[in-house]
Structures are given as C-alpha cells and as structure tokens.
Amino acid sequence: MVPILIKEGFGNDPASGMLNEEELNEVFGYYSNWWDLNSNKDFDLFRFDDILKETNYIWR
C-alpha cells in the first residue's frame, strides 16, 4: 500500500482528486516551511504533527 496525496473530498475516488503541478508545489511549500520550523527539534516533539490539517489536502 502506497499513500497518495489528494484533494479533500475525493476519498471515494482518489483518481479524481489527484493534484496538478501547482497544487503539488503548494503542498511542498507547507512541508518545506514545517521542516524549516522543526528540523532542529527532537523528532518525538513533532512526529505526529498533521502538516496538512489546515489545508484542502489529505493523504489517502
């Protein structure tokens, strides 16, 4: 099983929720910013963070 990144609301049809290049770049920005804020912290302090919680994207 390999998780895929999709737009929220397409859980029953992940292929319809696939991200385009612009959306992938947006999600990359979320992860990049998150990493910049946490890279020097102990992994146990942030390993359960849901980086996409406040976005329209989810892992399925």
DANOR-V62374 format. One record per residue. N is the residue number from 1. RES is the residue in one letter. PHI is phi as a letter, one per 20 degrees, with the letter a starting at -180 (NA if undefined). PSI is psi in whole degrees, -180 to 180 (NA if undefined). NEAR is the number of other C-alpha atoms within 8 Angstrom. Layout:
n/res/phi/psi/near
N/RES/PHI/PSI/NEAR
N/RES/PHI/PSI/NEAR
This chain:
n/res/phi/psi/near
1/M/NA/130/2
2/V/c/122/3
3/P/f/149/6
4/I/c/150/6
5/L/e/124/10
6/I/c/168/14
7/K/f/142/11
8/E/g/142/9
9/G/n/-4/5
10/F/d/27/10
11/G/g/-33/9
12/N/e/-16/4
13/D/c/72/7
14/P/g/-32/10
15/A/f/-33/5
16/S/f/-21/6
17/G/d/11/12
18/M/f/146/9
19/L/e/146/10
20/N/e/179/6
21/E/f/-41/6
22/E/f/-43/7
23/E/f/-39/8
24/L/f/-40/9
25/N/f/-37/8
26/E/f/-47/8
27/V/f/-39/10
28/F/g/-39/8
29/G/f/-41/8
30/Y/f/-47/10
31/Y/f/-40/9
32/S/f/-47/8
33/N/f/-43/8
34/W/f/-44/9
35/W/f/-42/8
36/D/g/-36/7
37/L/f/-22/7
38/N/d/-6/8
39/S/f/-26/6
40/N/e/4/5
41/K/e/162/7
42/D/f/129/6
43/F/g/-35/6
44/D/f/-20/5
45/L/f/-21/7
46/F/c/7/9
47/R/f/-18/6
48/F/d/10/5
49/D/f/138/5
50/D/d/94/5
51/I/f/-30/8
52/L/e/7/10
53/K/g/-42/7
54/E/e/20/5
55/T/d/-177/5
56/N/e/20/7
57/Y/d/149/11
58/I/b/158/10
59/W/e/133/7
60/R/c/NA/8
